[in-house]
Amino acid sequence: MTTSPLLELPGAVEADGVDAGVAAHYGSFHGEQRALESGAGFVDLSHRDVLRVTGPDRLGWLHSLTTQAFEGLQPGVWTTALVLSPQGHVEHAFTGVDDGEACTAHTEPGAGAALVEFLDRMRFMMRVEVSLVDDLAVVGLPGGGFELVDRAALPAYAEAHGPAAGIWAEEALRIARGEPRLGLDTDHRTIPNEVGWLGSAVHLDKGCYRGQETVARVHNLGRPPRRLTLLHLDGTENALPAVGADVLAGDRVVGRVGSSARHHELGPIALALLKRNTPVDAPLVVDGIAAGQEVVVDPEVGLHVRATLR
């Protein structure tokens, strides 16, 4: 694990778990949320793994392997892509940008080596090279964008583009936007249709890729097995649920909770994957905390329906 030099900034408190190595906050995670919402500052995401794909065949090759359309991708345009299993389950997720010579992408902390290993196995006779890089760091921009900077220049970047915000602020705003995070809000059975990745990470009009049949079938017929929902948690307990905790409707387990945070306006919130047939107005309990629902993915989502619930 690489520790960010920005942990030396005044007030920095290090995050734990998968986000160890960067700051959870710099003294006021609510204030940091407000700053990001106003368009100011940045988030240190330098703990995320960065990989680079080079070679003249890189865009067509990534196009054939992933859910996203890379052919014709213009330099400087960020895009998100998934790698699926043959059954359509999400195995990898990454967000990257091409500069005309190489495609540089970032993925979850600790997930880069497995992604590079998979891509390297799939090179065959293609003119591509794949590698992890350690000289670049990811920073998050207000509104959910990203930038890649030289890792050694992070302190200078912070001085020029501050104020710095911690990962807790970023997580609260991400959860409020209903954006899932691989490994926290997904599990080994997750298909893109369940978590709102159609459109943002899945191009519905491109050619074949591994797992496409599942995505297309559920999109055409609708009704994915589960649906992502935003939970508004009862704040009286002053606690957040554990990742993976059961979500209950009465005495029946109807899903699992993923990431959670304290939002400066909404209070405690979380993302959860629920069984599709769970009523959208059903009161829920997770880790002993009462929760109400705000729909992120329509339980009837598909080509035949237009979401109207949010």
matplotlib code that plots the C-alpha trace (Angstrom):
import matplotlib.pyplot as plt

x = [0.0, 1.3, 0.6, -0.3, 1.9, -1.3, -1.7, 0.9, -1.7, -3.1, -6.0, -5.6, -7.0, -6.3, -9.1, -9.2, -10.2, -10.0, -9.4, -6.4, -3.5, -5.5, -7.3, -10.8, -11.1, -9.1, -11.1, -14.6, -16.1, -19.4, -17.5, -15.5, -18.7, -20.1, -16.9, -17.0, -20.7, -19.8, -17.2, -14.1, -11.2, -10.4, -10.3, -7.1, -7.7, -4.0, -4.6, -6.4, -4.5, -3.4, -2.7, -1.6, -2.4, -0.2, 0.2, -1.6, -4.3, -5.3, -8.7, -10.0, -8.8, -10.4, -13.6, -13.7, -13.1, -15.2, -18.7, -17.7, -17.2, -13.5, -13.3, -13.1, -12.6, -11.3, -8.2, -9.0, -12.5, -12.9, -14.9, -15.9, -15.9, -16.6, -15.2, -17.9, -17.8, -19.3, -22.5, -22.6, -21.4, -19.2, -15.5, -13.7, -14.5, -12.2, -12.3, -9.8, -8.7, -6.7, -4.2, -3.7, -0.7, -1.8, -5.0, -4.4, -7.1, -7.7, -9.5, -10.2, -7.3, -5.7, -7.7, -5.2, -3.0, -5.9, -7.2, -3.7, -3.3, -6.6, -5.9, -2.4, -3.8, -6.1, -3.5, -2.9, -1.5, -2.7, -0.1, -0.7, 1.1, -0.5, 1.2, 0.6, 2.1, 3.2, 4.2, 0.7, -2.0, -5.7, -7.5, -11.3, -12.8, -16.1, -19.1, -17.4, -14.7, -11.0, -7.6, -4.2, -1.2, 2.4, 2.4, 5.5, 3.7, 0.7, 1.7, 2.2, -1.2, -2.9, -1.4, -2.6, -6.0, -7.1, -8.9, -8.3, -11.3, -11.2, -12.6, -15.5, -16.8, -16.4, -18.2, -21.1, -21.7, -21.2, -23.7, -26.2, -25.8, -26.6, -23.3, -22.1, -18.6, -17.2, -16.6, -18.6, -22.0, -21.6, -20.9, -19.8, -23.4, -23.9, -24.9, -24.7, -28.5, -28.9, -26.8, -27.5, -24.4, -26.3, -25.3, -22.6, -20.4, -22.2, -22.6, -25.9, -25.2, -21.7, -20.7, -20.1, -18.2, -18.1, -21.3, -23.2, -26.0, -27.1, -27.0, -29.0, -31.5, -32.3, -32.3, -34.8, -37.1, -36.6, -36.8, -33.2, -33.0, -32.0, -32.0, -29.8, -31.5, -30.6, -31.3, -32.1, -31.1, -32.5, -29.8, -30.8, -28.4, -25.4, -24.1, -23.6, -24.2, -21.4, -20.7, -22.5, -25.0, -28.4, -31.3, -34.6, -38.2, -39.9, -38.2, -37.3, -33.8, -34.3, -30.8, -27.4, -26.1, -23.0, -21.3, -22.7, -21.8, -23.1, -24.3, -24.3, -27.9, -29.5, -28.0, -26.9, -27.3, -26.3, -26.6, -28.2, -28.9, -32.4, -34.4, -36.4, -39.8, -39.2, -41.9, -40.4, -42.2, -41.4, -39.8, -36.5, -34.0, -30.3, -27.9, -30.7, -31.1, -34.5, -34.3, -36.5, -36.0, -35.3, -35.3, -32.1, -32.8, -36.4, -37.5, -39.0, -36.0, -35.5, -36.1, -39.9, -40.1, -39.0, -38.0, -40.3, -39.6, -36.8]
y = [0.0, 3.5, 6.2, 9.6, 12.5, 14.6, 12.8, 15.4, 18.2, 19.9, 18.0, 14.9, 11.7, 8.5, 6.3, 2.6, -0.6, -0.5, 3.3, 3.2, 5.3, 8.5, 10.9, 10.1, 13.8, 17.0, 18.0, 18.7, 16.1, 18.0, 21.2, 19.3, 17.9, 21.5, 22.7, 19.9, 20.6, 24.2, 23.2, 23.8, 21.6, 18.0, 14.5, 12.6, 9.2, 8.3, 4.9, 3.7, 1.4, 2.8, 0.8, 1.7, 0.1, 0.9, -0.2, 0.6, -2.0, -0.9, 0.7, -2.0, -4.6, -3.0, -2.5, -6.3, -7.3, -4.9, -3.5, -0.1, 1.3, 2.2, 2.3, 5.9, 7.1, 10.7, 11.7, 13.3, 11.8, 9.8, 6.6, 3.7, 0.1, -3.3, -6.8, -9.5, -13.2, -15.4, -15.4, -11.6, -11.0, -8.0, -9.0, -5.8, -2.1, 0.7, 4.3, 5.7, 8.2, 7.9, 10.5, 9.3, 7.1, 5.2, 4.5, 5.1, 3.9, 3.5, 0.8, -0.1, -0.2, -3.6, -4.7, -3.5, -6.6, -9.0, -6.7, -6.5, -10.2, -10.8, -8.3, -9.7, -13.2, -11.8, -10.2, -13.1, -11.6, -8.0, -5.2, -4.1, -4.0, -3.7, -2.7, -1.2, 2.2, 3.8, 7.2, 8.6, 9.4, 9.8, 12.9, 13.3, 16.5, 18.2, 16.5, 13.1, 13.7, 12.6, 13.8, 12.0, 13.8, 12.9, 11.2, 13.2, 16.4, 15.8, 18.4, 21.0, 20.0, 20.4, 23.8, 25.0, 23.3, 23.0, 22.7, 19.0, 16.9, 13.4, 10.2, 10.4, 13.5, 11.9, 8.7, 10.6, 12.5, 9.4, 7.4, 10.3, 10.2, 6.5, 5.5, 1.9, 1.0, -2.4, -4.7, -2.6, -2.2, -5.3, -9.0, -11.9, -12.3, -8.6, -7.9, -4.4, -4.1, -4.4, -1.4, 1.3, 0.8, 0.6, 3.7, 4.9, 1.8, -0.4, 0.6, -1.0, -0.7, -2.2, -5.6, -8.8, -9.0, -11.6, -11.7, -9.6, -12.2, -11.7, -8.0, -7.9, -10.4, -8.6, -5.3, -6.5, -8.4, -6.2, -7.3, -7.8, -10.2, -7.4, -3.6, -0.9, 1.4, 4.4, 3.8, 6.7, 5.5, 6.4, 8.6, 8.2, 5.2, 7.3, 4.2, 3.0, -0.6, -2.9, -3.7, -6.9, -6.8, -8.3, -6.0, -7.1, -6.5, -7.8, -11.1, -11.7, -11.1, -9.1, -7.9, -6.7, -3.3, -1.9, 1.4, 4.0, 7.5, 10.6, 13.2, 16.8, 17.3, 13.8, 12.4, 8.8, 7.0, 3.8, 1.8, -1.6, -4.4, -5.6, -8.4, -7.0, -7.9, -6.0, -3.3, 0.1, 1.5, -1.3, -0.3, -2.0, -2.7, -3.2, -3.9, -2.9, 0.5, 1.4, 2.5, 4.0, 3.6, 5.9, 4.1, 4.1, 1.2, 0.7, -2.9, -3.1, -1.6, -2.7, -1.7, -2.0, 0.5, 4.1, 4.8, 7.3, 6.5, 9.0]
z = [0.0, -1.0, 1.6, 0.2, 1.0, 1.5, 4.8, 6.0, 5.4, 8.5, 10.0, 7.9, 9.4, 7.5, 6.2, 6.9, 5.1, 1.3, 1.4, 3.7, 2.5, 1.8, 4.1, 5.4, 6.1, 6.9, 9.9, 8.5, 6.2, 6.0, 5.0, 2.5, 0.9, 0.6, -1.0, -3.6, -4.3, -4.9, -7.4, -5.3, -4.4, -5.2, -3.6, -3.1, -4.8, -5.1, -3.4, -6.6, -8.9, -12.2, -15.4, -18.9, -22.2, -25.1, -28.7, -32.0, -31.5, -27.9, -28.7, -30.9, -28.5, -25.4, -27.5, -28.1, -24.5, -22.5, -22.3, -23.6, -27.1, -27.4, -31.2, -32.3, -28.7, -28.9, -27.0, -23.6, -23.3, -20.1, -20.2, -17.8, -18.9, -17.3, -17.9, -17.5, -16.9, -19.6, -17.5, -17.5, -13.9, -13.3, -12.7, -13.3, -13.6, -14.7, -15.8, -18.3, -20.8, -24.1, -25.1, -28.7, -27.8, -24.6, -22.6, -18.9, -16.5, -12.8, -10.8, -7.2, -4.7, -4.9, -8.0, -10.6, -10.6, -11.3, -14.1, -15.7, -15.5, -17.2, -20.0, -20.5, -21.0, -23.7, -25.8, -28.2, -31.4, -30.8, -30.7, -27.2, -23.9, -20.4, -17.2, -13.8, -13.2, -9.9, -11.0, -11.6, -9.0, -9.4, -8.1, -8.0, -9.3, -8.2, -9.9, -10.2, -12.8, -12.6, -13.3, -13.4, -12.0, -11.3, -7.9, -6.8, -7.6, -5.4, -2.7, -5.4, -6.9, -3.5, -3.1, -6.5, -6.6, -2.9, -0.7, -0.4, 0.5, 2.1, 0.8, 3.3, 1.5, -1.9, -0.8, 0.7, -2.6, -4.7, -2.7, -2.9, -6.7, -6.7, -8.2, -7.2, -6.4, -7.4, -4.5, -2.0, -3.7, -5.9, -5.3, -7.5, -8.9, -9.9, -13.5, -14.9, -15.3, -11.5, -10.5, -13.1, -15.2, -18.5, -20.5, -18.2, -18.4, -21.0, -24.6, -25.8, -29.5, -29.8, -31.1, -29.1, -25.9, -23.1, -21.1, -23.6, -24.0, -20.3, -20.5, -23.7, -22.5, -19.3, -21.1, -23.7, -21.3, -18.2, -14.6, -13.4, -10.4, -8.1, -8.0, -6.5, -4.1, -1.9, 1.7, 4.0, 7.4, 10.8, 12.4, 16.0, 16.4, 15.3, 13.5, 9.9, 8.7, 7.9, 4.2, 3.3, 6.2, 5.5, 4.6, 6.2, 5.3, 8.4, 9.2, 5.5, 4.1, 0.9, 0.1, 1.2, 2.1, 0.4, 1.1, 3.6, 4.6, 6.4, 3.9, 5.0, 3.9, 3.7, 6.9, 7.0, 3.7, 2.1, -1.2, -1.1, -3.6, -3.0, -4.6, -7.5, -6.0, -2.8, -2.7, -3.3, -0.3, 2.1, 5.4, 5.8, 8.6, 8.2, 11.1, 13.5, 11.8, 10.2, 6.6, 3.9, 0.2, -2.7, -6.0, -8.1, -10.5, -11.5, -10.6, -14.1, -15.9, -19.5, -23.1, -22.6, -19.8, -19.0, -15.5, -13.7, -10.1, -9.6]

ax = plt.figure().add_subplot(projection="3d")
ax.plot(x, y, z, "-o")
ax.set_aspect("equal")
plt.show()
